[in-house]
């Protein structure tokens, strides 16, 4: 009965030729949203970037970006924030995920506390940091009261304030991604290595780390993209005209202060291209590691 039922559609296709599956229409709403919210804005911005407001040729905006000292350094400034934030978030997520991978009430409670910053948003995090890490905040006062540091503590309105904000807001995403990969690895693999004399470090280096590379890469890519697009933290906790003048601030100033939407589109395209290069590099490096199955019958 089941064999006859399963072979009927195949015979029908053979006799009548290829025909469109009606279930394909279910993809249309998603494609429409993708085209309306991403493809069209990207294509329009790319086209607009080749139409400089002041003339000078189709590549005038890109020449201006890479020649003016107020524009091209923003890429380097943004990388100096995004790369350390990505390394810190992913690096801290690995031991946290291993410590909380067991399905216990205590682990669930700690996991809930670690992901609380996701619900706050960057603006609320920045406001809290101004109160806690500011020159007269609780943290500097505690250091002075305990005589641990006598000089002025400056953790806001500079590079460090923005970096701390990126770590606070980006860590929960990296942690949840890595936690899902860690819990998906078959624990019998490490136990089998232990029976052969492998210690905890050898088990992590030879078993867990190669299997975690796909998850670590995806977490690093998402963390980097999130950190590279920093804007509120760079304004509220940094120096928008100096040490933390990131690419997004340059695009904002071009669009809403100079009203040069063509140049703003050019800055956004460069910003996306740099992110694409970094992400492509990380995905390419992943191929050097093991990419087979990581889970099985866990016992």
LINKACOR-V361443 format. One record per pair of residues at least 6 apart in sequence whose ideal C-beta (glycine too) atoms are under 7 Angstrom apart, sorted by the first residue. I is the first residue (numbers start at 1). J is the second residue. D is the distance in whole Angstrom. If there is no record, write none. Layout:
# LINKACOR-V361443
((I J D) (I J D))
This chain:
# LINKACOR-V361443
((45 265 4) (45 268 6) (45 269 6) (46 269 6) (48 261 6) (48 262 5) (48 265 4) (49 61 6) (49 262 6) (49 265 4) (49 266 4) (49 269 5) (50 58 4) (51 262 5) (52 60 4) (52 61 5) (52 262 5) (53 260 5) (53 262 5) (53 263 7) (61 262 6) (61 263 5) (61 266 4) (62 266 6) (64 71 7) (64 263 7) (65 71 5) (65 72 6) (65 266 6) (65 267 6) (65 270 6) (66 72 5) (71 250 6) (74 245 6) (74 246 6) (74 247 5) (74 250 5) (75 247 6) (75 274 6) (77 244 7) (77 245 6) (77 246 6) (78 228 6) (78 246 4) (78 247 5) (81 162 6) (81 163 6) (81 166 6) (81 227 6) (81 230 6) (81 246 7) (82 224 6) (82 227 4) (82 228 4) (84 163 6) (85 163 6) (85 166 4) (85 167 6) (85 170 6) (85 227 4) (86 220 6) (86 223 5) (86 224 4) (86 227 6) (88 167 5) (89 167 6) (89 170 5) (89 171 5) (89 174 4) (89 223 5) (90 174 5) (90 216 6) (90 219 6) (90 220 5) (90 223 6) (92 171 6) (93 171 7) (93 174 4) (93 175 4) (93 178 4) (93 219 7) (94 178 6) (96 114 7) (96 175 6) (97 175 6) (97 178 5) (97 179 4) (97 182 4) (98 182 6) (100 107 4) (100 110 6) (100 111 5) (100 179 7) (101 179 7) (101 182 5) (101 183 5) (114 172 6) (114 175 6) (115 172 4) (115 176 6) (117 125 6) (117 168 5) (117 169 6) (117 172 5) (118 172 5) (122 165 7) (122 169 6) (122 232 4) (122 233 6) (123 232 5) (125 165 6) (125 168 6) (125 169 6) (126 165 6) (126 232 6) (126 233 6) (126 236 4) (126 237 5) (129 156 6) (129 161 6) (129 164 7) (129 165 6) (129 237 6) (130 156 6) (131 137 6) (132 138 5) (132 139 6) (133 139 5) (133 155 4) (133 156 5) (133 161 7) (134 156 5) (135 152 6) (135 154 7) (140 153 4) (143 149 4) (143 153 6) (155 161 6) (155 164 7) (156 237 6) (157 237 7) (157 238 7) (157 239 6) (158 238 7) (158 239 6) (158 243 6) (159 238 7) (159 243 5) (159 244 6) (161 237 4) (161 238 6) (162 230 7) (162 233 5) (162 234 5) (162 237 5) (162 238 4) (162 244 5) (165 233 4) (165 237 5) (166 227 5) (166 230 6) (166 233 6) (170 223 5) (170 226 6) (170 227 6) (173 222 6) (173 223 7) (173 226 7) (174 219 5) (174 223 5) (177 215 6) (177 218 6) (177 219 4) (177 222 7) (178 215 6) (178 216 7) (178 219 5) (181 212 6) (181 215 3) (182 212 7) (184 294 6) (184 295 5) (185 208 6) (185 211 5) (185 294 5) (185 295 6) (186 295 5) (186 296 4) (186 298 6) (187 298 6) (188 299 6) (189 207 5) (190 203 5) (190 207 5) (190 208 7) (193 202 7) (193 203 5) (193 206 7) (193 207 5) (194 203 6) (198 206 7) (210 289 5) (210 290 4) (211 290 7) (211 294 4) (213 286 6) (213 289 4) (214 286 6) (214 291 6) (217 282 5) (217 283 6) (217 286 4) (220 282 6) (221 279 5) (221 282 6) (224 278 6) (224 279 7) (225 275 6) (225 279 7) (228 275 5) (229 248 6) (230 246 6) (230 248 7) (231 248 4) (231 249 7) (234 240 6) (234 244 4) (234 246 5) (234 249 6) (235 249 7) (238 244 3) (240 249 5) (247 267 6) (247 271 5) (250 267 5) (251 264 5) (251 267 4) (251 268 5) (251 271 7) (254 260 5) (254 263 4) (254 264 4) (254 267 6) (255 261 6) (255 264 4))
